[in-house]
């Protein structure tokens, strides 16, 4: 979208200015005959049509700007919906990420527990195999009076380590009570059976270490050895299952890590796109607001100029109508004078004919009549010259009035500028007056506070002076003290202590600010 201001506004302003200047120049430079011509009204109608067409163009541009603003509002709503959808998606992604993190933590917790479970099982399996080999050596070679075998020493030395492993396994079993029941029950049962069998084997080897051994015990040990081998097979199967579960968990953990990285990358890309789109949208909004402000400013200025030009046009039309009336009056007077002149000429011709006729009759009478007619003709010519002089004076007055009108317009513009300056000055003075009133109010408040403080200090000073007088003249004010003490304390409480004047003075000094 192109948000640059439309060229019609500037073009309209230039055309309007040029047309207004052309009209003013034509009106000022044209003579009275051109001003009085009836074609000026048609020119005004044409300019009015131009103004209407330009105003229609401006209205269209304003509608386009409103449509753009509505479109921008729609885009803003769309962006808000998109941001809401993104927030919902990211909340879901965060929830999934948190779940994956929890599962990973659980897997990490289960992995060391599985390692600890596998380590005692392997130790027990190695110990059982050593015991089996030693038992076979005993049964084949030496008798019951042979020395103690080495596995018994290992069992005796590994007691504290096995106790620690037992404690760790019990703690892990308690912590993993909420783990899946598919393999947890089997591992717990196998661990408990392995631990109980280890204890039993340890007791058996201790019994073997005693000198009172018997062949029946060897048979029992053989049976228990078979049972331990079966248990070892089961534990190996459990160990394989646990290793498979660990591998599955590791693969799932790697997959979740990859998903987490992909989600982080997509989140960063989405945030970058969102920031870019926000910046673009803000730029578009700024451009649109600037375009709207420019268009509104140009529209207001053009409306003002249009109103001024219409007022000038109406005034010039009124003046033109007045001048047209004057011209019509002068033309009617001129026509009347021409008619009179024609009548006089006709009369003069008649008189000349009469004179030519009467010359023959009487030269004296004709001379007198000719003189009278010539005098009348001279008077008529004088009146005609006077009328022409008056006409030239009227023309000069008209030109002077037009010059005065232009000068008056200039003075009106100067006065308007001065009025604007005076209004600005009045507003500044009003602001200064408000500031001065605020300062005077603040000073009045501070003065009132000082007066109140001075009154309080005066009252406290009077109290102190009265107390000093009482202390200086105790005999005179004894009765007053007794009366004040009786008024301060109730008559029903005679054992209450009397107030000390020194304490009262200290209280008054404390009350002084």
C-alpha positions as CSV (number, residue, x, y, z in Angstrom):
1,X,0.0,0.0,0.0
2,X,1.2,3.5,-0.9
3,X,0.5,6.0,1.8
4,X,2.0,9.0,0.2
5,X,-0.2,12.1,0.2
6,X,-2.3,12.4,-3.0
7,X,-1.2,15.0,-5.6
8,X,-4.7,16.3,-6.0
9,X,-4.5,18.3,-2.7
10,X,-1.4,20.3,-3.7
11,X,-2.7,20.7,-7.3
12,X,-6.0,22.0,-6.1
13,X,-4.4,24.5,-3.8
14,X,-2.1,25.8,-6.6
15,X,-5.1,26.1,-9.0
16,X,-7.2,27.9,-6.4
17,X,-4.4,30.3,-5.5
18,X,-3.7,31.0,-9.2
19,X,-7.4,31.5,-10.0
20,X,-7.9,33.8,-7.0
21,X,-4.8,35.9,-8.0
22,X,-6.0,36.0,-11.6
23,X,-9.4,37.2,-10.5
24,X,-8.0,39.9,-8.2
25,X,-5.6,41.1,-11.0
26,X,-8.4,41.1,-13.6
27,X,-10.7,43.1,-11.3
28,X,-8.0,45.6,-10.3
29,X,-6.6,46.2,-13.8
30,X,-9.8,46.2,-15.8
31,X,-11.5,49.5,-16.4
32,X,-15.1,50.5,-15.6
33,X,-16.4,49.4,-18.9
34,X,-15.0,45.9,-18.4
35,X,-16.4,45.8,-14.8
36,X,-19.8,46.8,-16.0
37,X,-19.9,44.1,-18.7
38,X,-22.6,41.5,-18.1
39,X,-20.2,38.6,-18.8
40,X,-18.7,38.8,-15.3
41,X,-21.7,36.9,-13.8
42,X,-21.1,34.0,-16.2
43,X,-17.4,33.9,-15.2
44,X,-18.5,33.7,-11.5
45,X,-20.8,30.8,-12.3
46,X,-18.0,29.0,-14.1
47,X,-15.6,29.5,-11.1
48,X,-18.4,28.3,-8.8
49,X,-18.7,25.1,-10.8
50,X,-14.9,24.7,-10.7
51,X,-15.0,25.1,-6.9
52,X,-17.8,22.5,-6.7
53,X,-15.8,20.0,-8.8
54,X,-12.7,20.6,-6.6
55,X,-14.8,20.2,-3.5
56,X,-16.1,16.9,-4.9
57,X,-12.5,15.8,-5.5
58,X,-11.6,16.7,-1.9
59,X,-14.7,14.8,-0.6
60,X,-13.6,11.8,-2.6
61,X,-10.1,12.0,-1.2
62,X,-11.6,12.3,2.3
63,X,-13.7,9.2,1.7
64,X,-10.6,7.3,0.4
65,X,-8.7,8.3,3.6
66,X,-11.6,7.1,5.7
67,X,-11.6,3.8,3.8
68,X,-7.9,3.5,4.4
69,X,-8.4,4.2,8.1
70,X,-11.2,1.5,8.2
71,X,-8.8,-0.9,6.5
72,X,-6.1,-0.1,9.0
73,X,-8.5,-0.8,11.8
74,X,-9.4,-4.1,10.2
75,X,-5.7,-5.0,10.0
76,X,-5.2,-4.0,13.6
77,X,-8.0,-6.3,14.6
78,X,-6.5,-9.1,12.5
79,X,-3.1,-8.5,14.2
80,X,-4.7,-8.7,17.6
81,X,-6.5,-11.9,16.7
82,X,-3.2,-13.3,15.3
83,X,-1.3,-12.3,18.5
84,X,-4.0,-14.0,20.6
85,X,-3.8,-17.2,18.5
86,X,0.0,-17.1,18.8
87,X,-0.3,-16.7,22.5
88,X,-2.6,-19.7,22.7
89,X,-0.2,-21.8,20.5
90,X,2.8,-20.8,22.6
91,X,1.0,-21.6,25.8
92,X,0.3,-25.1,24.4
93,X,3.9,-25.4,23.3
94,X,5.1,-24.3,26.7
95,X,2.8,-26.9,28.4
96,X,4.1,-29.6,26.1
97,X,7.7,-28.5,26.8
98,X,7.1,-28.6,30.5
99,X,5.6,-32.0,30.2
100,X,8.6,-33.2,28.2
101,X,10.9,-31.6,30.8
102,X,9.1,-33.4,33.6
103,X,9.3,-36.7,31.7
104,X,13.0,-36.2,31.1
105,X,13.6,-35.4,34.7
106,X,11.7,-38.6,35.6
107,X,13.8,-40.6,33.1
108,X,17.0,-39.0,34.5
109,X,15.8,-40.0,38.0
110,X,15.0,-43.5,36.9
111,X,18.3,-44.0,35.1
112,X,20.5,-43.8,38.2
113,X,18.1,-45.9,40.1
114,X,18.3,-48.6,37.4
115,X,22.1,-48.3,37.5
116,X,22.1,-48.7,41.3
117,X,19.7,-51.7,40.9
118,X,21.9,-53.3,38.3
119,X,25.1,-52.8,40.3
120,X,24.1,-54.9,43.4
121,X,22.6,-57.5,41.1
122,X,25.9,-57.9,39.3
123,X,27.7,-57.9,42.6
124,X,25.4,-60.6,43.9
125,X,25.8,-62.7,40.8
126,X,29.6,-62.5,40.9
127,X,29.5,-63.4,44.6
128,X,27.2,-66.4,44.0
129,X,29.4,-67.6,41.2
130,X,32.5,-67.4,43.5
131,X,30.6,-69.2,46.2
132,X,29.6,-71.9,43.8
133,X,33.2,-72.5,42.7
134,X,34.4,-72.6,46.3
135,X,31.6,-75.1,47.2
136,X,32.6,-77.4,44.4
137,X,36.3,-77.2,45.5
138,X,35.2,-78.1,49.0
139,X,33.0,-81.1,47.9
140,X,35.7,-82.5,45.6
141,X,39.0,-82.0,47.6
142,X,39.0,-81.3,51.3
143,X,36.7,-82.3,54.1
144,X,34.8,-80.3,56.7
145,X,37.9,-79.5,58.7
146,X,39.5,-77.5,55.9
147,X,40.3,-73.8,56.3
148,X,37.8,-71.0,55.6
149,X,37.3,-70.2,51.9
150,X,37.9,-66.7,50.5
151,X,34.3,-65.9,49.5
152,X,33.4,-65.9,53.2
153,X,36.0,-63.2,53.8
154,X,34.5,-61.2,51.0
155,X,31.0,-61.5,52.5
156,X,32.4,-60.4,55.9
157,X,34.2,-57.4,54.5
158,X,31.3,-56.3,52.2
159,X,28.7,-56.0,55.1
160,X,28.8,-52.2,55.5
161,X,28.8,-51.6,51.7
162,X,25.8,-53.9,51.3
163,X,23.9,-52.2,54.1
164,X,24.5,-48.8,52.4
165,X,23.3,-50.2,49.1
166,X,20.2,-51.6,50.9
167,X,19.4,-48.2,52.3
168,X,19.9,-46.5,48.9
169,X,17.6,-49.0,47.2
170,X,14.9,-48.6,49.8
171,X,15.0,-44.8,49.4
172,X,14.8,-45.1,45.6
173,X,11.9,-47.6,45.8
174,X,10.1,-45.1,48.0
175,X,10.8,-42.2,45.6
176,X,9.7,-44.2,42.6
177,X,6.4,-45.3,44.0
178,X,4.5,-43.4,41.2
179,X,6.6,-45.0,38.4
180,X,5.0,-47.3,35.8
181,X,3.9,-50.7,37.2
182,X,4.9,-52.7,34.2
183,X,8.5,-53.3,35.2
184,X,8.6,-51.6,38.7
185,X,6.9,-54.5,40.5
186,X,9.2,-57.0,38.9
187,X,12.3,-55.0,39.8
188,X,11.2,-54.4,43.4
189,X,10.4,-58.1,44.0
190,X,13.6,-59.2,42.4
191,X,15.6,-56.7,44.5
192,X,13.9,-57.9,47.7
193,X,14.4,-61.6,46.9
194,X,18.0,-60.9,45.9
195,X,18.7,-59.0,49.1
196,X,17.0,-61.7,51.2
197,X,19.0,-64.5,49.4
198,X,22.2,-62.5,49.9
199,X,21.6,-62.4,53.6
200,X,20.7,-66.1,53.7
201,X,23.9,-67.0,51.7
202,X,25.9,-64.8,54.0
203,X,24.5,-66.7,57.0
204,X,25.1,-70.0,55.3
205,X,28.8,-69.1,54.6
206,X,29.1,-68.1,58.2
207,X,27.7,-71.5,59.2
208,X,30.2,-73.2,56.9
209,X,33.0,-71.3,58.6
210,X,32.3,-73.0,61.9
211,X,34.1,-76.3,62.5
212,X,30.9,-78.3,63.1
213,X,29.9,-78.7,59.4
214,X,28.0,-81.6,58.1
215,X,27.0,-83.3,54.8
216,X,23.3,-82.4,55.3
217,X,24.3,-78.7,55.2
218,X,26.1,-79.3,52.0
219,X,23.0,-80.7,50.4
220,X,20.9,-77.8,51.6
221,X,23.5,-75.4,50.2
222,X,23.4,-77.2,46.9
223,X,19.6,-76.7,46.8
224,X,19.9,-73.1,47.7
225,X,22.6,-72.7,45.0
226,X,20.2,-74.0,42.4
227,X,17.6,-71.6,43.6
228,X,20.0,-68.7,43.4
229,X,20.9,-69.7,39.8
230,X,17.3,-69.6,38.9
231,X,17.0,-66.2,40.6
232,X,20.0,-65.0,38.7
233,X,18.4,-66.0,35.4
234,X,15.3,-64.1,36.3
235,X,17.4,-61.1,37.3
236,X,19.3,-61.2,34.1
237,X,16.0,-61.1,32.2
238,X,14.9,-58.2,34.3
239,X,18.2,-56.5,33.6
240,X,17.8,-56.9,29.9
241,X,14.2,-55.5,30.1
242,X,15.6,-52.5,32.1
243,X,18.3,-51.9,29.6
244,X,15.8,-51.9,26.8
245,X,13.6,-49.5,28.8
246,X,16.6,-47.2,29.4
247,X,17.4,-47.3,25.6
248,X,13.8,-46.4,24.8
249,X,13.9,-43.6,27.3
250,X,17.1,-42.3,25.9
251,X,15.8,-42.3,22.4
252,X,12.6,-40.5,23.5
253,X,14.7,-38.0,25.4
254,X,16.8,-37.3,22.3
255,X,13.6,-36.9,20.3
256,X,12.1,-34.5,22.9
257,X,15.3,-32.5,22.9
258,X,15.1,-32.2,19.1
259,X,11.5,-31.2,19.3
260,X,12.4,-28.7,22.0
261,X,15.1,-27.2,19.8
262,X,12.8,-27.0,16.8
263,X,10.1,-25.4,18.9
264,X,12.6,-22.8,20.2
265,X,13.8,-22.1,16.6
266,X,10.2,-21.7,15.4
267,X,9.4,-19.5,18.4
268,X,12.4,-17.2,17.6
269,X,11.4,-17.1,14.0
270,X,7.8,-16.3,14.8
271,X,8.9,-13.6,17.3
272,X,11.2,-12.1,14.6
273,X,8.4,-12.1,12.1
274,X,6.0,-10.6,14.7
275,X,8.4,-7.8,15.5
276,X,9.0,-7.1,11.8
277,X,5.2,-7.0,11.2
278,X,4.7,-4.8,14.2
279,X,7.3,-2.4,13.0
280,X,5.8,-2.3,9.5
281,X,2.4,-1.8,11.0
282,X,3.5,1.0,13.2
283,X,5.3,2.7,10.2
284,X,2.1,2.4,8.2
285,X,0.0,3.8,11.0
286,X,2.4,6.7,11.4
287,X,2.3,7.4,7.6
288,X,-1.5,7.2,7.6
289,X,-1.8,9.5,10.6
290,X,0.6,12.0,8.9
291,X,-1.3,11.8,5.6
292,X,-4.6,12.3,7.4
293,X,-3.2,15.3,9.4
294,X,-1.8,16.8,6.2
295,X,-5.0,16.3,4.3
296,X,-7.1,17.7,7.2
297,X,-4.8,20.8,7.4
298,X,-4.9,21.3,3.6
299,X,-8.7,20.9,3.7
300,X,-9.1,23.4,6.5
301,X,-6.8,25.9,4.8
302,X,-8.7,25.4,1.5
303,X,-12.0,25.8,3.2
304,X,-10.8,29.1,4.8
305,X,-9.5,30.4,1.5
306,X,-12.7,29.3,-0.2
307,X,-14.8,31.2,2.3
308,X,-12.6,34.3,1.9
309,X,-12.8,34.1,-1.9
310,X,-16.6,33.7,-1.7
311,X,-16.9,36.7,0.5
312,X,-14.7,38.7,-1.8
313,X,-16.7,37.5,-4.8
314,X,-20.0,38.5,-3.2
315,X,-18.6,41.9,-2.2
316,X,-17.2,42.5,-5.8
317,X,-20.6,41.4,-7.2
318,X,-22.3,43.9,-5.0
319,X,-19.9,46.6,-6.0
320,X,-20.3,45.6,-9.7
321,X,-24.1,45.8,-9.3
322,X,-23.8,49.3,-7.8
323,X,-21.4,50.4,-10.6
324,X,-23.7,48.8,-13.1
325,X,-26.6,50.9,-11.8
326,X,-24.5,54.0,-11.9
327,X,-23.5,53.3,-15.5
328,X,-27.1,52.7,-16.4
329,X,-28.1,56.0,-14.8
330,X,-25.3,57.8,-16.7
331,X,-26.3,56.1,-20.0
332,X,-29.9,57.1,-19.5
333,X,-28.8,60.7,-18.8
334,X,-26.5,60.5,-21.9
335,X,-29.4,59.2,-24.0
336,X,-31.6,62.0,-22.6
337,X,-28.9,64.6,-23.5
338,X,-28.5,63.1,-27.0
339,X,-32.3,63.3,-27.5
340,X,-32.3,66.9,-26.3
341,X,-29.4,67.5,-28.6
342,X,-31.2,66.0,-31.5
343,X,-34.3,68.0,-30.7
344,X,-32.1,71.1,-30.5
345,X,-30.6,70.3,-33.8
346,X,-34.0,69.8,-35.4
347,X,-35.1,73.0,-33.8
348,X,-31.9,74.7,-35.1
349,X,-32.6,73.4,-38.6
350,X,-36.1,74.7,-38.4
351,X,-34.9,78.0,-37.1
352,X,-32.4,78.2,-39.8
353,X,-35.1,77.6,-42.4
354,X,-37.3,80.1,-40.7
355,X,-34.3,82.5,-40.6
356,X,-33.7,81.9,-44.3
357,X,-37.3,82.7,-45.0
358,X,-37.5,85.6,-42.7
359,X,-34.2,87.1,-44.1
360,X,-36.0,88.1,-47.1
361,X,-38.7,89.6,-45.0
362,X,-36.8,91.3,-42.2
363,X,-33.1,91.2,-41.6
364,X,-33.4,92.9,-38.2
365,X,-35.9,90.4,-36.9
366,X,-33.8,87.5,-38.2
367,X,-30.7,88.9,-36.6
368,X,-32.4,89.1,-33.2
369,X,-33.9,85.7,-33.5
370,X,-30.5,84.3,-34.6
371,X,-28.8,85.8,-31.6
372,X,-31.3,84.4,-29.3
373,X,-31.0,80.9,-30.9
374,X,-27.2,81.1,-30.8
375,X,-27.3,82.0,-27.1
376,X,-29.6,79.1,-26.4
377,X,-27.3,76.8,-28.4
378,X,-24.3,78.1,-26.5
379,X,-26.1,77.4,-23.2
380,X,-27.0,73.9,-24.3
381,X,-23.4,73.3,-25.4
382,X,-22.2,74.6,-22.0
383,X,-24.6,72.2,-20.2
384,X,-23.3,69.4,-22.3
385,X,-19.7,70.3,-21.4
386,X,-20.6,70.4,-17.8
387,X,-22.2,67.0,-18.0
388,X,-19.0,65.6,-19.6
389,X,-16.9,67.2,-16.9
390,X,-19.2,65.7,-14.2
391,X,-18.8,62.3,-16.0
392,X,-15.0,62.6,-15.9
393,X,-15.2,63.5,-12.2
394,X,-17.3,60.5,-11.5
395,X,-14.8,58.3,-13.2
396,X,-12.0,59.8,-11.1
397,X,-14.0,59.3,-7.9
398,X,-14.6,55.7,-8.9
399,X,-10.9,55.1,-9.4
400,X,-10.1,56.8,-6.1
401,X,-12.7,54.6,-4.4
402,X,-11.2,51.4,-5.8
403,X,-7.7,52.5,-4.6
404,X,-9.2,53.3,-1.2
405,X,-10.9,49.9,-1.1
406,X,-7.6,48.1,-1.9
407,X,-5.8,50.2,0.8
408,X,-8.6,49.5,3.2
409,X,-8.2,45.7,2.5
410,X,-4.5,46.0,3.2
411,X,-5.2,47.8,6.5
412,X,-7.8,45.2,7.4
413,X,-5.2,42.5,6.9
414,X,-2.7,44.4,9.0
415,X,-5.4,44.9,11.7
416,X,-6.2,41.2,11.7
417,X,-2.5,40.4,12.2
418,X,-2.3,42.9,15.0
419,X,-5.5,41.4,16.5
420,X,-3.9,38.0,16.5
421,X,-0.8,39.3,18.1
422,X,-2.9,41.1,20.7
423,X,-4.8,37.9,21.4
424,X,-1.6,35.9,21.9
425,X,-0.4,38.7,24.2
426,X,-3.7,38.6,26.1
427,X,-3.4,34.8,26.5
428,X,0.2,35.2,27.8
429,X,-1.0,37.8,30.2
430,X,-3.8,35.6,31.4
431,X,-1.3,32.8,32.0
432,X,1.0,35.2,33.9
433,X,-2.1,36.4,35.9
434,X,-3.0,32.9,36.8
435,X,0.5,32.1,37.9
436,X,0.6,35.3,40.0
437,X,-2.8,34.4,41.5
438,X,-1.4,30.9,42.4
439,X,1.6,32.5,44.0
440,X,-0.5,35.0,45.9
441,X,-2.7,32.1,47.1
442,X,0.4,30.2,48.2
443,X,1.7,33.3,50.0
444,X,-1.7,33.9,51.6
445,X,-1.8,30.2,52.9
446,X,1.7,30.5,54.3
447,X,0.7,33.9,55.9
448,X,-2.3,32.3,57.5
449,X,-0.2,29.4,58.8
450,X,2.3,31.9,60.2
451,X,-0.5,33.9,61.8
452,X,-1.9,30.7,63.4
453,X,1.5,29.7,64.6
454,X,2.0,33.2,66.1
455,X,-1.4,33.0,67.8
456,X,-0.5,29.6,69.2
457,X,2.8,30.9,70.4
458,X,1.1,34.0,71.9
459,X,-1.3,31.8,73.8
460,X,1.4,29.6,75.1
461,X,3.5,32.7,76.1
462,X,0.5,34.0,78.1
463,X,0.1,30.7,79.8
464,X,3.8,30.6,80.7
465,X,3.7,34.2,81.9
466,X,0.7,33.4,84.1
467,X,2.5,30.3,85.5
468,X,5.6,32.4,86.2
469,X,3.5,34.9,88.1
470,X,1.9,32.2,90.1
471,X,5.3,30.8,91.0
472,X,6.6,34.2,92.0
473,X,3.5,35.0,94.1
474,X,2.4,31.7,95.6
475,X,0.5,33.4,98.4
476,X,-1.7,35.3,96.1
477,X,-2.5,32.4,93.8
478,X,-2.8,29.7,96.4
479,X,-6.5,29.9,96.4
480,X,-6.6,29.8,92.6
481,X,-4.4,26.6,92.7
482,X,-6.6,24.9,95.2
483,X,-9.6,25.8,93.1
484,X,-7.9,24.6,90.0
485,X,-6.8,21.4,91.7
486,X,-10.3,20.8,93.0
487,X,-11.7,21.4,89.6
488,X,-9.1,19.0,88.0
489,X,-9.7,16.1,90.4
490,X,-13.0,14.6,91.4
491,X,-14.1,15.0,95.1
492,X,-14.6,11.3,95.4
493,X,-10.9,10.6,94.8
494,X,-9.1,12.4,97.7
495,X,-6.0,10.1,97.5
496,X,-5.1,11.2,93.9
497,X,-1.8,13.2,93.9
498,X,-1.8,17.0,93.2
499,X,-0.4,18.1,89.8
500,X,3.1,19.6,90.1
501,X,3.6,23.1,88.4
502,X,7.0,22.1,87.2
503,X,5.5,19.1,85.4
504,X,2.9,21.4,83.9
505,X,5.6,23.7,82.6
506,X,7.4,20.8,81.1
507,X,4.2,19.7,79.3
508,X,3.7,23.2,78.0
509,X,7.3,23.3,76.7
510,X,6.7,20.0,75.0
511,X,3.6,21.4,73.4
512,X,5.5,24.3,71.9
513,X,6.5,23.4,68.3
